Amino acid sequence: MDDLPAVWKATCHVFEKAGVPPLTLEGFRERFELPFVGFYKSHIPDIPIEQLEAWFHEAFSAEQDSVRPLNHAAEFLDYCQKMELRCFVLSAIHPRHFEQHLAQTGFASYFEQTYTGIWDKRDEIHALMERHTLNPEETLYIGDMEHDVETAHHAGIPACAVLTGFKGLEALRQTNPELLVEHLGELRERMVSSQLDPIASMNPSQNHFPIPTVGALIHDHQGRVLMIQTHKWSDKWGIPGGKIKNGETALAALHREIEEETALSIEAIEWVMVQDAIEPPEFYRKAHFLLLNYTCRCTSAEPEVQLNEEAQYYRWVKPCDALNMDLNQPTRTLLEQVIQSPFHPTQEIPH
């Protein structure tokens, strides 16, 4: 479940009750940790944990309607059920809140057993494995926080870290999960393609050729450019784009990817450059890309951006101001090239 916004708001309520300045969402993602007792001790050491928990659950209950299933969660669980894979839940969430989530989603039938209200998952994982006679070599622990990876390794289980949750790429990377995916849809694809051995699919030797992609610096009619922020590029800002499909021209792929990722139609497409991106450290997994970079312009004078699941935020900014943002390196290289060239539209474009 995507309960990050609800947990953050409930935590802000706790901080307010305790007379402590609240955290921004970015600050919360950076500092929050499990077991959450340690998090509270770092920020509110003088109030009993029982009182903090009471404040939290009071506020979280009011936010329950905002909690939704993560993208691809239903399809992933359905796939596991069809493949007769045994699924369990091990979570710090309060049992009352979890039961409400199950009632909202209808996910209860997917799980053989659920364990909730577990403050430190390392205390329960061994008993869970023994109780259900799970073979560590045939088990995958899926989570979105450092504590999940630590719990998996504590039990000798391979860990799959997912980027659609509480923690960003750098924090999860430092725990050395055996597998790191953008979302559950990617995990399902890897399980299908590797005959239920998703970790083997991460072997770079399986990828014999670079991956051709297209991307564009999109201008609006005021001369601003569109920047988007994504988890898979270490939460840095970049441009929309993606892979070229088999049998698809580069320009067709560019139109399709931009429409899918931003709901924008484009025109005045101009070629800029090609970049080699060989295992870029900002990207969430090892890969070799050939980046075909363009500039273009929105067809609408008043564009309405609608991001899909691949990006989290967007901004329209002047090109020179974009250079002050936390950009991924390929986007910075493209932007600098465009700004230096007299042939590309970095100034205001007349209607």
SERO-4910 file (N, C-alpha, C, O; in steps of 0.05 Angstrom, whole numbers):
BEGIN
 pado doro    nc1    nc2    nc3   cac1   cac2   cac3    cc1    cc2    cc3    oc1    oc2    oc3
  Met    A     17    -24      0      0      0      0     17     25      0     39     25     12
  Asp    A      8     45    -14     23     71    -14     12     88      9     -6    104      6
  Asp    A     25     84     32     16     99     56     36    121     64     34    132     86
  Leu    A     56    126     47     76    146     54     64    173     61     70    184     82
  Pro    A     46    185     44     35    211     51     19    210     78     21    229     94
  Ala    A      5    188     82    -11    186    107      7    184    131      2    197    152
  Val    A     29    168    129     47    165    152     62    191    157     66    199    180
  Trp    A     69    205    136     83    231    139     65    251    154     73    264    173
  Lys    A     40    253    145     21    272    157     15    265    186     14    282    203
  Ala    A     13    239    192      8    231    219     32    237    237     29    244    260
  Thr    A     56    233    225     80    239    240     82    269    246     91    277    267
  Cys    A     75    286    226     75    315    230     55    322    253     61    340    269
  His    A     33    307    255     14    312    277     27    305    304     24    320    323
  Val    A     42    284    305     56    276    329     76    298    337     78    306    360
  Phe    A     92    307    317    111    328    323     98    353    333    108    366    351
  Glu    A     75    360    321     60    384    330     51    381    359     54    399    375
  Lys    A     40    358    366     31    352    393     54    354    413     51    362    436
  Ala    A     78    346    404    102    345    421    116    372    421    136    375    436
  Gly    A    107    391    405    120    417    404    146    417    389    164    433    395
  Val    A    148    399    370    172    396    354    166    405    325    145    398    315
  Pro    A    184    421    312    179    429    285    175    405    266    190    386    268
  Pro    A    155    406    249    150    383    231    171    380    210    185    400    204
  Leu    A    173    357    198    192    352    176    177    356    149    154    350    147
  Thr    A    192    365    129    181    365    102    180    336     93    192    318    106
  Leu    A    165    331     72    163    303     62    191    293     54    197    270     60
  Glu    A    207    310     41    234    302     34    250    296     59    265    276     59
  Gly    A    248    313     79    263    308    104    254    283    118    270    269    130
  Phe    A    228    278    117    217    254    130    228    229    116    236    210    130
  Arg    A    227    228     89    237    205     75    267    200     82    276    177     83
  Glu    A    281    221     85    310    218     91    315    208    119    334    193    123
  Arg    A    299    217    139    305    211    167    289    188    179    298    176    198
  Phe    A    266    182    168    249    162    180    263    135    178    276    128    159
  Glu    A    260    119    199    273     93    200    256     73    217    240     81    233
  Leu    A    260     48    211    249     27    227    272     12    240    293      9    228
  Pro    A    268      2    265    244      6    282    239     35    288    258     50    293
  Phe    A    214     44    288    208     72    291    214     83    319    214    107    323
  Val    A    218     65    338    225     74    365    251     90    364    253    111    378
  Gly    A    270     82    348    295     97    346    290    124    333    303    144    341
  Phe    A    272    125    313    266    151    300    254    170    321    262    194    322
  Tyr    A    235    161    337    223    178    357    243    187    378    243    210    387
  Lys    A    261    169    386    281    176    406    300    198    396    309    214    412
  Ser    A    305    198    370    322    218    359    309    246    358    323    266    360
  His    A    283    246    355    269    272    351    252    281    375    249    304    380
  Ile    A    240    261    389    223    268    412    231    249    435    215    231    442
  Pro    A    254    253    448    263    234    467    249    235    494    252    215    510
  Asp    A    234    256    500    224    260    528    195    252    532    184    255    554
  Ile    A    182    241    511    154    234    513    152    203    510    164    192    491
  Pro    A    137    190    527    135    161    525    125    152    498    108    165    485
  Ile    A    135    129    489    128    119    463     98    112    461     86    114    440
  Glu    A     86    105    483     58     99    483     41    123    476     21    121    462
  Gln    A     49    147    486     35    171    480     39    179    451     21    188    437
  Leu    A     64    176    441     70    182    413     54    165    394     43    174    374
  Glu    A     52    139    401     36    120    385      6    127    385     -7    125    364
  Ala    A     -4    136    408    -32    143    409    -38    167    391    -58    168    377
  Trp    A    -20    187    392    -23    211    374    -22    203    345    -37    212    328
  Phe    A     -2    185    339      1    176    311    -23    162    300    -33    169    279
  His    A    -34    143    315    -56    127    305    -82    144    303    -99    139    286
  Glu    A    -84    164    321   -107    182    319   -106    197    292   -126    199    279
  Ala    A    -83    207    285    -80    222    260    -81    203    235    -92    210    215
  Phe    A    -68    180    237    -67    162    214    -96    152    207   -102    149    184
  Ser    A   -112    147    227   -139    139    222   -154    159    205   -171    152    188
  Ala    A   -149    185    210   -162    206    194   -152    207    166   -165    219    148
  Glu    A   -128    195    160   -116    195    134   -121    169    118   -111    166     96
  Gln    A   -135    151    130   -138    124    118   -149    125     89   -141    108     73
  Asp    A   -167    143     84   -179    144     57   -159    151     35   -165    147     12
  Ser    A   -136    163     43   -116    170     23    -98    148     16    -83    150     -4
  Val    A    -99    126     31    -81    103     26    -92     86      3   -115     78      3
  Arg    A    -75     81    -17    -83     67    -41    -62     44    -46    -39     45    -37
  Pro    A    -71     24    -61    -51      3    -69    -29     16    -87    -35     34   -103
  Leu    A     -5      6    -84     16     15   -101     11      6   -130     -3    -14   -135
  Asn    A     21     21   -149     18     14   -177     30    -14   -181     52    -20   -170
  His    A     16    -31   -195     24    -58   -202     21    -78   -180     26   -102   -183
  Ala    A     12    -69   -156     10    -88   -133    -10   -110   -139     -5   -133   -134
  Ala    A    -34   -102   -149    -55   -122   -153    -46   -143   -174    -50   -167   -171
  Glu    A    -34   -133   -196    -24   -151   -217     -2   -169   -207     -1   -193   -215
  Phe    A     15   -159   -190     37   -175   -180     26   -197   -162     34   -220   -164
  Leu    A      8   -190   -144     -3   -210   -126    -20   -231   -141    -20   -254   -134
  Asp    A    -34   -222   -161    -49   -241   -178    -31   -260   -192    -37   -284   -194
  Tyr    A     -8   -250   -202     12   -268   -214     23   -288   -195     25   -312   -201
  Cys    A     29   -279   -170     40   -297   -150     19   -319   -144     27   -342   -140
  Gln    A     -6   -311   -142    -27   -331   -136    -29   -352   -159    -32   -376   -154
  Lys    A    -29   -342   -184    -31   -360   -206     -7   -379   -208    -10   -402   -217
  Met    A     16   -370   -199     40   -387   -199     43   -404   -174     62   -418   -170
  Glu    A     23   -402   -156     22   -417   -131     46   -410   -114     57   -428   -101
  Leu    A     53   -385   -113     74   -376    -95     62   -368    -69     41   -355    -68
  Arg    A     75   -376    -47     65   -370    -20     72   -342    -13     96   -334    -14
  Cys    A     53   -326     -5     58   -298      2     50   -292     31     30   -301     41
  Phe    A     67   -276     44     63   -269     72     67   -238     75     81   -226     58
  Val    A     56   -227     96     61   -199    103     74   -198    130     66   -211    149
  Leu    A     96   -182    131    110   -176    156    112   -146    157    128   -134    142
  Ser    A     98   -133    175     96   -104    174     93    -92    202     83   -104    221
  Ala    A    103    -67    204    100    -52    229     72    -39    231     66    -28    253
  Ile    A     57    -40    210     31    -26    211     13    -38    233     13    -62    238
  His    A     -3    -21    245    -22    -30    266    -42    -49    253    -52    -44    231
  Pro    A    -49    -71    267    -68    -91    255    -94    -78    247   -106    -86    227
  Arg    A   -104    -59    263   -129    -46    256   -128    -32    229   -147    -34    213
  His    A   -107    -18    224   -104     -4    199   -101    -23    176   -111    -19    154
  Phe    A    -86    -45    181    -81    -65    160   -107    -78    152   -112    -83    128
  Glu    A   -124    -85    172   -150    -97    165   -167    -79    148   -181    -88    131
  Gln    A   -165    -53    153   -180    -34    137   -170    -34    108   -185    -32     89
  His    A   -143    -36    105   -131    -37     79   -140    -62     64   -147    -60     40
  Leu    A   -141    -84     78   -150   -109     65   -179   -107     56   -187   -116     35
  Ala    A   -195    -94     72   -224    -91     66   -227    -72     41   -244    -77     24
  Gln    A   -210    -52     39   -211    -34     16   -202    -47    -10   -214    -42    -31
  Thr    A   -183    -64     -8   -170    -75    -33   -179   -103    -41   -177   -110    -64
  Gly    A   -189   -118    -22   -195   -146    -28   -170   -164    -30   -172   -185    -43
  Phe    A   -148   -155    -19   -123   -169    -22   -120   -193     -2   -101   -208     -5
  Ala    A   -139   -196     16   -135   -216     37   -130   -244     26   -114   -259     38
  Ser    A   -143   -252      4   -140   -279     -6   -113   -285    -17   -106   -308    -22
  Tyr    A    -97   -264    -22    -70   -269    -33    -50   -279    -13    -29   -289    -20
  Phe    A    -55   -275     13    -35   -280     34    -42   -305     50    -64   -309     60
  Glu    A    -22   -322     53    -25   -345     70    -27   -338     99    -42   -350    115
  Gln    A    -11   -318    107    -11   -309    135     -1   -280    136     16   -273    120
  Thr    A    -11   -264    154     -2   -236    157      8   -232    186     -5   -242    205
  Tyr    A     30   -218    189     41   -211    215     44   -180    215     60   -169    201
  Thr    A     28   -167    232     27   -138    233     32   -128    261     31   -144    280
  Gly    A     38   -103    264     45    -91    289     72   -101    299     77   -101    323
  Ile    A     90   -108    281    116   -118    288    136    -94    287    143    -84    266
  Trp    A    145    -85    310    162    -61    311    189    -67    300    200    -50    285
  Asp    A    201    -90    307    227    -97    296    224   -124    282    220   -145    295
  Lys    A    225   -124    255    219   -148    240    240   -169    243    234   -193    239
  Arg    A    264   -161    252    285   -182    256    277   -200    280    287   -223    281
  Asp    A    260   -190    298    252   -207    320    233   -229    312    229   -248    327
  Glu    A    220   -226    289    199   -245    281    206   -262    257    194   -283    253
  Ile    A    226   -254    241    230   -266    215    239   -296    218    230   -312    202
  His    A    256   -303    238    265   -330    241    241   -348    248    238   -370    237
  Ala    A    225   -339    267    201   -355    275    182   -359    252    171   -380    248
  Leu    A    178   -338    236    161   -339    212    171   -361    193    156   -377    183
  Met    A    197   -360    188    209   -379    169    206   -408    179    199   -425    163
  Glu    A    210   -412    205    208   -439    216    179   -448    217    173   -471    211
  Arg    A    161   -430    225    133   -437    228    121   -446    202    104   -464    201
  His    A    130   -434    180    118   -441    154    137   -457    136    133   -460    112
  Thr    A    159   -468    148    178   -485    135    187   -473    108    186   -487     87
  Leu    A    196   -448    109    205   -434     85    235   -439     81    250   -436    100
  Asn    A    242   -446     57    270   -450     50    282   -422     43    272   -410     24
  Pro    A    303   -413     57    314   -386     51    323   -383     22    321   -362     10
  Glu    A    332   -405      9    341   -404    -18    318   -401    -38    323   -395    -62
  Glu    A    294   -407    -29    271   -405    -47    252   -382    -38    229   -381    -47
  Thr    A    262   -364    -22    246   -343    -11    257   -316    -19    282   -312    -19
  Leu    A    240   -297    -25    249   -270    -31    234   -250    -13    209   -251    -11
  Tyr    A    249   -233      1    237   -213     18    236   -187      3    256   -177     -7
  Ile    A    212   -176      1    207   -151    -15    200   -129      4    182   -131     21
  Gly    A    215   -106      3    210    -84     20    220    -58      9    233    -57    -12
  Asp    A    214    -36     23    221     -9     12    238      7     31    241     31     27
  Met    A    249     -6     53    265      9     72    290     -7     79    291    -31     74
  Glu    A    310      7     90    334     -7     98    329    -30    118    341    -51    116
  His    A    310    -25    136    303    -46    156    293    -71    142    298    -93    153
  Asp    A    280    -69    120    271    -93    105    294   -109     95    295   -134     98
  Val    A    313    -96     83    337   -110     73    353   -122     96    362   -144     94
  Glu    A    356   -107    118    370   -117    141    356   -142    152    369   -161    161
  Thr    A    329   -141    153    314   -164    163    318   -189    145    322   -211    155
  Ala    A    318   -184    119    322   -207    100    349   -219    105    352   -243    107
  His    A    370   -202    106    397   -213    110    400   -226    137    416   -244    141
  His    A    386   -215    157    386   -227    184    377   -256    183    386   -273    199
  Ala    A    359   -262    165    348   -289    162    361   -305    140    353   -328    135
  Gly    A    380   -293    126    393   -307    104    376   -309     79    379   -328     64
  Ile    A    359   -289     75    341   -289     52    350   -268     33    357   -246     42
  Pro    A    349   -273      7    354   -251    -13    333   -229    -10    310   -234     -4
  Ala    A    342   -204    -13    324   -181    -10    320   -167    -36    338   -164    -52
  Cys    A    295   -159    -41    288   -143    -64    278   -116    -53    258   -114    -40
  Ala    A    293    -95    -59    286    -68    -51    270    -54    -74    277    -56    -97
  Val    A    248    -41    -66    230    -29    -86    230      2    -82    230     11    -59
  Leu    A    232     17   -104    235     46   -102    209     61    -98    210     85    -94
  Thr    A    186     48    -99    161     62    -97    151     63    -68    128     58    -62
  Gly    A    169     70    -50    162     71    -22    176     93     -6    179    115    -16
  Phe    A    183     87     18    193    107     37    221    116     31    227    139     37
  Lys    A    238    100     20    266    107     17    275    110    -12    264     97    -30
  Gly    A    295    127    -16    305    131    -43    327    112    -50    334     95    -34
  Leu    A    338    116    -74    357     97    -85    382     95    -69    391     73    -63
  Glu    A    394    118    -61    420    117    -48    418    103    -21    435     87    -14
  Ala    A    396    108     -6    393     96     20    390     65     18    402     50     33
  Leu    A    375     56     -2    371     28     -6    396     14    -17    403     -8     -9
  Arg    A    410     28    -34    435     16    -45    455     10    -23    469    -11    -25
  Gln    A    457     26     -3    477     23     18    472     -3     34    491    -12     47
  Thr    A    448    -14     33    443    -39     47    448    -64     30    446    -86     40
  Asn    A    457    -60      5    465    -82    -13    443   -103    -17    448   -127    -11
  Pro    A    419    -95    -26    399   -116    -32    408   -132    -56    422   -122    -74
  Glu    A    400   -157    -57    407   -174    -80    393   -165   -106    403   -169   -128
  Leu    A    370   -152   -103    355   -143   -126    343   -115   -119    334   -111    -97
  Leu    A    343    -97   -139    331    -71   -135    315    -64   -159    325    -64   -182
  Val    A    289    -59   -155    270    -54   -177    256    -28   -174    254    -17   -152
  Glu    A    247    -17   -196    232      8   -195    205      5   -182    197     22   -166
  His    A    191    -17   -189    164    -22   -178    158    -51   -181    174    -66   -192
  Leu    A    135    -60   -170    128    -88   -171    122    -98   -199    124   -122   -204
  Gly    A    116    -80   -217    112    -88   -245    138    -98   -257    138   -118   -271
  Glu    A    160    -85   -250    186    -94   -260    194   -121   -247    205   -138   -261
  Leu    A    188   -124   -222    194   -149   -209    179   -172   -222    190   -193   -227
  Arg    A    153   -167   -228    138   -188   -241    150   -195   -268    151   -218   -276
  Glu    A    158   -174   -284    170   -179   -310    195   -196   -307    200   -214   -323
  Arg    A    211   -190   -287    236   -205   -283    230   -234   -275    245   -253   -283
  Met    A    209   -238   -260    202   -265   -252    192   -281   -276    198   -305   -278
  Val    A    177   -268   -293    167   -282   -317    189   -289   -336    191   -311   -346
  Ser    A    207   -269   -341    229   -273   -361    250   -293   -351    264   -304   -367
  Ser    A    253   -296   -325    274   -312   -314    264   -338   -302    279   -352   -288
  Gln    A    240   -345   -307    228   -370   -296    230   -370   -265    241   -389   -254
  Leu    A    221   -348   -253    219   -345   -224    246   -343   -211    249   -349   -187
  Asp    A    266   -334   -225    292   -328   -213    300   -299   -219    318   -295   -235
  Pro    A    286   -280   -207    290   -252   -215    318   -242   -209    328   -223   -223
  Ile    A    332   -253   -190    359   -243   -184    378   -250   -207    396   -234   -213
  Ala    A    374   -273   -219    391   -280   -242    388   -261   -265    407   -257   -280
  Ser    A    364   -249   -267    359   -230   -289    375   -205   -286    377   -189   -305
  Met    A    387   -200   -263    402   -176   -258    431   -178   -268    446   -159   -268
  Asn    A    439   -202   -276    466   -207   -285    472   -191   -311    458   -195   -331
  Pro    A    491   -172   -310    496   -156   -334    503   -172   -358    499   -162   -381
  Ser    A    514   -196   -354    522   -212   -377    498   -221   -394    501   -229   -417
  Gln    A    473   -218   -382    449   -226   -397    442   -204   -417    427   -210   -436
  Asn    A    453   -180   -414    447   -158   -432    470   -154   -451    491   -143   -443
  His    A    468   -164   -475    491   -165   -494    494   -139   -509    516   -135   -521
  Phe    A    474   -121   -510    476    -98   -526    467    -73   -510    451    -76   -492
  Pro    A    476    -49   -518    466    -25   -505    436    -22   -511    426    -33   -531
  Ile    A    423     -6   -495    394     -1   -498    390     26   -510    397     46   -498
  Pro    A    378     28   -535    373     54   -547    348     67   -535    327     55   -532
  Thr    A    351     92   -528    329    107   -516    327    135   -529    346    144   -542
  Val    A    304    147   -526    299    174   -536    290    192   -513    278    182   -494
  Gly    A    297    217   -514    288    236   -494    289    264   -505    305    270   -524
  Ala    A    273    282   -494    272    309   -505    270    330   -483    257    326   -463
  Leu    A    283    352   -489    280    377   -473    256    391   -485    258    402   -507
  Ile    A    234    392   -471    209    403   -481    206    432   -473    208    439   -449
  His    A    202    449   -493    198    478   -488    168    484   -489    153    471   -504
  Asp    A    159    503   -472    132    513   -475    133    539   -491    154    547   -500
  His    A    111    552   -494    109    576   -510    120    601   -496    120    623   -507
  Gln    A    130    597   -472    143    619   -457    173    615   -456    187    631   -443
  Gly    A    183    595   -469    212    590   -469    221    575   -445    246    572   -441
  Arg    A    203    564   -429    211    548   -406    215    519   -415    205    511   -436
  Val    A    229    503   -399    233    475   -405    221    458   -383    220    467   -360
  Leu    A    213    434   -390    200    416   -371    221    398   -358    236    383   -371
  Met    A    222    398   -331    239    380   -316    222    362   -299    202    370   -287
  Ile    A    229    336   -299    214    317   -283    233    302   -264    256    299   -269
  Gln    A    222    294   -241    238    281   -220    229    252   -218    205    247   -216
  Thr    A    248    234   -217    242    205   -216    259    191   -195    282    198   -190
  His    A    246    171   -182    261    155   -163    284    139   -175    305    136   -164
  Lys    A    279    129   -200    299    111   -212    325    126   -220    345    113   -225
  Trp    A    324    152   -221    349    168   -225    357    182   -200    364    205   -200
  Ser    A    356    168   -177    364    178   -151    350    203   -143    361    220   -130
  Asp    A    324    205   -151    308    229   -145    319    255   -156    313    276   -147
  Lys    A    336    252   -177    346    276   -190    327    284   -213    309    269   -221
  Trp    A    331    308   -223    313    319   -244    324    312   -271    348    311   -275
  Gly    A    306    307   -290    314    300   -317    293    307   -337    276    324   -332
  Ile    A    293    293   -359    274    298   -381    258    272   -386    267    250   -380
  Pro    A    234    275   -398    218    251   -404    231    236   -428    243    248   -445
  Gly    A    226    210   -429    236    194   -450    236    164   -442    228    157   -420
  Gly    A    246    148   -460    247    119   -454    257    103   -477    269    113   -496
  Lys    A    253     77   -475    265     58   -495    250     58   -521    226     63   -523
  Ile    A    265     53   -542    254     49   -569    245     20   -572    261      2   -567
  Lys    A    220     16   -579    210    -11   -582    220    -23   -609    226     -8   -628
  Asn    A    220    -49   -610    228    -63   -635    209    -55   -657    184    -57   -654
  Gly    A    220    -47   -680    204    -40   -703    194    -11   -703    179     -3   -720
  Glu    A    201      4   -683    192     32   -679    214     51   -687    237     47   -679
  Thr    A    207     72   -701    227     93   -707    233    110   -682    217    110   -663
  Ala    A    255    123   -682    263    140   -659    242    162   -655    235    167   -632
  Leu    A    233    175   -676    214    196   -673    187    186   -663    174    199   -647
  Ala    A    179    163   -673    154    152   -663    156    145   -633    137    149   -618
  Ala    A    179    135   -625    184    128   -597    183    154   -580    173    154   -558
  Leu    A    194    175   -591    195    201   -576    166    211   -571    160    218   -549
  His    A    150    211   -592    123    220   -589    108    202   -569     94    212   -551
  Arg    A    111    176   -571     97    157   -553    106    161   -524     89    163   -506
  Glu    A    132    162   -519    142    164   -492    134    190   -479    126    190   -455
  Ile    A    135    212   -493    127    237   -481     97    238   -476     88    248   -455
  Glu    A     81    227   -494     53    226   -489     46    208   -465     29    215   -449
  Glu    A     60    185   -463     55    167   -440     64    179   -414     50    176   -394
  Glu    A     86    193   -413     97    202   -388     87    230   -380     87    236   -356
  Thr    A     78    246   -399     69    273   -392     42    281   -403     31    302   -395
  Ala    A     31    265   -421      5    271   -434      7    295   -452    -13    308   -458
  Leu    A     32    302   -461     36    325   -479     40    317   -508     51    295   -513
  Ser    A     30    333   -526     36    330   -554     58    350   -561     59    372   -551
  Ile    A     75    342   -580     99    358   -585    102    364   -615     90    350   -632
  Glu    A    117    385   -622    123    392   -650    150    405   -650    164    407   -630
  Ala    A    159    414   -674    185    427   -677    207    411   -665    224    422   -650
  Ile    A    208    386   -672    229    368   -660    255    372   -674    257    373   -699
  Glu    A    276    376   -659    303    380   -670    323    361   -656    322    357   -632
  Trp    A    340    349   -672    361    331   -662    382    348   -648    390    369   -658
  Val    A    393    338   -626    414    352   -612    440    336   -610    461    344   -620
  Met    A    438    311   -598    462    296   -593    456    267   -585    433    261   -580
  Val    A    476    251   -585    474    224   -574    494    222   -551    516    232   -553
  Gln    A    486    209   -530    503    206   -507    506    177   -500    487    162   -501
  Asp    A    530    169   -493    535    142   -481    530    144   -451    542    162   -438
  Ala    A    514    127   -440    510    126   -411    516     97   -403    498     80   -404
  Ile    A    541     92   -395    550     65   -389    550     62   -358    567     73   -345
  Glu    A    531     47   -348    527     43   -320    527     69   -305    544     73   -287
  Pro    A    510     88   -311    509    114   -297    503    109   -267    484     96   -261
  Pro    A    520    120   -250    516    115   -221    490    125   -210    481    116   -189
  Glu    A    477    145   -223    452    156   -213    429    138   -219    408    140   -206
  Phe    A    432    120   -239    410    102   -246    408     79   -226    428     71   -215
  Tyr    A    384     68   -222    379     49   -200    391     21   -205    393      6   -187
  Arg    A    398     15   -230    411    -11   -235    432     -8   -257    434     13   -270
  Lys    A    448    -28   -260    469    -27   -280    457    -29   -308    440    -47   -313
  Ala    A    465    -11   -326    454    -11   -353    472      5   -371    488     22   -361
  His    A    471     -1   -396    486     15   -416    465     26   -436    452     11   -451
  Phe    A    462     52   -436    443     65   -453    457     81   -476    479     92   -472
  Leu    A    444     82   -499    450    102   -519    427    122   -519    405    115   -527
  Leu    A    433    146   -510    412    166   -506    411    184   -531    429    200   -536
  Leu    A    389    182   -546    384    200   -569    369    224   -559    345    222   -551
  Asn    A    381    247   -559    370    271   -547    360    291   -567    373    297   -587
  Tyr    A    337    303   -562    324    322   -579    315    346   -563    315    346   -538
  Thr    A    307    367   -577    290    388   -566    264    388   -581    262    378   -604
  Cys    A    243    399   -569    217    401   -582    201    422   -567    210    434   -548
  Arg    A    176    426   -577    158    446   -565    131    434   -562    122    418   -578
  Cys    A    117    442   -541     89    434   -537     72    445   -559     76    468   -568
  Thr    A     53    429   -568     34    440   -588     14    459   -575      4    477   -589
  Ser    A      8    456   -549    -11    473   -536      3    497   -523     25    495   -512
  Ala    A    -10    520   -525      1    544   -512     -2    543   -482     12    557   -468
  Glu    A    -20    527   -472    -25    523   -444    -24    494   -437    -45    482   -432
  Pro    A      0    482   -437      2    453   -433     -6    444   -405      0    457   -385
  Glu    A    -20    421   -403    -27    409   -378    -12    383   -375    -19    363   -388
  Val    A      8    382   -358     24    359   -354     10    339   -335      0    346   -314
  Gln    A      8    314   -344     -3    293   -328     18    270   -327     22    255   -346
  Leu    A     32    269   -304     53    249   -301     42    221   -297     22    217   -284
  Asn    A     56    201   -309     49    174   -303     65    165   -279     78    181   -265
  Glu    A     65    139   -273     78    129   -249    108    131   -249    121    128   -228
  Glu    A    121    136   -272    150    136   -273    162    161   -261    186    161   -254
  Ala    A    147    183   -258    157    208   -247    140    216   -224    117    209   -222
  Gln    A    152    232   -206    138    240   -182    130    270   -183    109    277   -173
  Tyr    A    148    287   -194    142    316   -195    152    327   -221    167    315   -236
  Tyr    A    141    351   -228    150    365   -251    152    395   -246    138    405   -228
  Arg    A    168    409   -262    170    438   -261    175    449   -288    190    437   -304
  Trp    A    163    472   -294    170    488   -318    189    510   -308    182    526   -291
  Val    A    213    511   -320    233    531   -311    248    541   -336    249    528   -356
  Lys    A    260    565   -333    277    575   -353    302    558   -355    312    548   -335
  Pro    A    313    554   -379    336    536   -383    359    542   -364    370    524   -352
  Cys    A    366    567   -361    389    574   -344    383    568   -315    401    560   -300
  Asp    A    357    571   -307    349    564   -279    350    534   -275    355    524   -253
  Ala    A    345    519   -296    345    490   -293    373    480   -286    376    459   -273
  Leu    A    394    494   -295    421    486   -288    427    487   -258    446    474   -249
  Asn    A    411    502   -243    414    504   -214    400    481   -200    402    479   -175
  Met    A    385    465   -214    371    443   -202    389    418   -199    411    417   -211
  Asp    A    381    399   -182    396    374   -178    390    356   -202    373    338   -200
  Leu    A    405    359   -224    400    345   -248    416    319   -249    438    317   -238
  Asn    A    405    299   -264    423    276   -270    442    286   -292    437    304   -307
  Gln    A    465    272   -294    487    282   -311    479    283   -340    486    303   -353
  Pro    A    466    263   -352    459    265   -380    441    289   -386    444    302   -407
  Thr    A    423    296   -368    406    319   -372    422    345   -371    417    364   -386
  Arg    A    440    347   -352    457    370   -350    474    374   -375    477    396   -385
  Thr    A    485    352   -386    500    354   -410    483    363   -433    492    380   -449
  Leu    A    459    353   -436    441    361   -457    434    391   -454    434    406   -474
  Leu    A    427    399   -430    418    426   -426    441    446   -432    436    467   -444
  Glu    A    465    440   -424    488    457   -430    492    459   -460    499    481   -470
  Gln    A    489    437   -474    493    437   -503    471    455   -516    478    470   -534
  Val    A    447    453   -507    425    468   -519    428    498   -513    425    515   -531
  Ile    A    436    505   -489    439    533   -482    462    546   -498    460    569   -505
  Gln    A    483    531   -503    506    541   -517    501    544   -547    515    558   -561
  Ser    A    481    530   -557    476    530   -586    457    552   -594    436    556   -581
  Pro    A    463    567   -615    445    588   -624    422    578   -640    404    593   -648
  Phe    A    421    552   -645    400    540   -663    377    528   -648    359    517   -660
  His    A    378    530   -621    356    517   -606    341    538   -590    353    557   -581
  Pro    A    315    533   -585    298    554   -574    300    556   -543    284    545   -529
  Thr    A    320    571   -534    322    576   -505    309    602   -497    308    608   -473
  Gln    A    301    619   -516    288    644   -510    258    641   -513    248    620   -521
  Glu    A    244    662   -508    215    661   -510    206    656   -539    217    669   -557
  Ile    A    188    639   -542    178    631   -569    152    646   -574    134    644   -558
  Pro    A    150    661   -596    126    676   -601    102    658   -607    106    636   -618
  His    A     78    666   -600     54    650   -604     48    651   -634     28    638   -643
***
